[in-house]
Amino acid sequence: MAGTVVVFDFDKTIIDVDSDNWVVDGLGFTARFDELLHTMPWNSMMDKLMGELHEQGKTIEDIAECLKTAPLPPQSVSAIKSAYSLGCDLRVVSDANTFYIETILKHHGLLEYFSEINTNPGYVDDSGRLRIVPYHNFHVSSHGCALCPPNMCKGLIIDRIRASVTKDSTAAKRFIYLGDGSGDYCPTLKLGDGDKVMPRKDYPLWHHIQNNPLLLRAEVHPWSNAAELEETLIQLINTNSSHLVAADCKSQSALPPHIK
């Protein structure tokens, strides 16, 4: 409904794999990936690998075609469409990159369902090579969050989204956050009373929450697969709808008759 903001992680949440690994493995660069893995920040490593792919003759079309084969369960598609049809504001907050995410969402006809995609910029330069740059330029300054990787603090992004939707509307906004990874823990801590978090069960975010559940104010609703994601998400949206309508009716009933 209009009062619900649904924030999706992308890798292993909307799609069922890590998009970086999918491209690297699909284009035959797994061994090189393993060599570089612990030598530099992930974001910088992927930019370097894209350069090496280009040098080896792999084109941007090769990357795009590989991305289009990334598994996106039909229940994830229907969950996104249903949430949108129920009036929710859908957003992506992901540590992937714009080229990957937009290519996959366009391929499945889903891009227009999202009002905003927050991720690392990915673009094709004049030579035809894919460049991936950090969302936050950690070479210039730190974002100051010890929980998050240097290139992106998802918690800061959630703070900005909340401030934006609150500024644009006087109505209450409830957040539902879906994710799986360690990078999704910081934004989970930013959620408040009435918000919901949907961690993928037995993935890093789930384990972080289980280790200290009292740190969270949001309700926790785990899921294991896309079918459970769809079922849980739609239930939570409908629950939010009932609560927000009830709250609005209560506030209206408290007004003097000439103001109602």
MOFENLIN-V675727 format. One line per field, one symbol per residue. phi: phi as a letter, one per 40 degrees, with the letter a starting at -180 (. if undefined). psi: psi as a letter, one per 30 degrees, with the letter a starting at -180 (. if undefined). burial: b if it has 16 or more other C-alpha atoms within 10 Angstrom, else e. Layout:
phi = ???
psi = ???
burial = ???
//
This chain:
phi = .ccbbbbbcbcgbcccaccccccdccbgbcccdcccdbbadddcccccccccdcccgccccccccccccccbccccccccccccccgccbbbbaccaccdccccccdcgbdccbcabbaccbaccccgccbbbcdbccccaccgbccbcccabcccccdcccccccccacccbbbbbbabcccccdcccccbcgcbbbcccgbdddcdcccacccccccbbcabacccdccccccccccddccccccccccccccddccc
psi = lfgkjkkkldkgdelglkeeeeeeefgggeeeeeefegflkeeeeeeeeeeeeefggklfeeeeeeeffkkjkeeeeeeeeeeefggljklkjkgbleeeeeeeeeeghfeffkfkjjlkkklkaffgkkkjlkekjffelkfgjffllffkjfeeeeeeeeeefeefkflkkkkkkklfleffeefefflakflkkikkkgleeeeeeeeifffkflkkjllfleeeeeeeeeeeeeeeeeeeeeeeeeeeffkkeff.
burial = bebbbbbbbbbbbbbbeebbebbbebeebeeebeeeeeeeebbbbbbbbbbebbeeebbbeebbbbbbebbbeebbbebbebbbeeebbbbbbbbbbbbbbbbbbeeeeebebbeebbbbbbbeeeeebbbbbbbbeeeeeebeeeebbbbbbbbbbbeebbeebeeeeeeebbbbbbbbbbbbbbbbebbeeebbbbbbbeebbbbebeeeeeebbbbbbbbebbeebbebbbebbeebbeebeeeeeeeeeeeeeeee
//
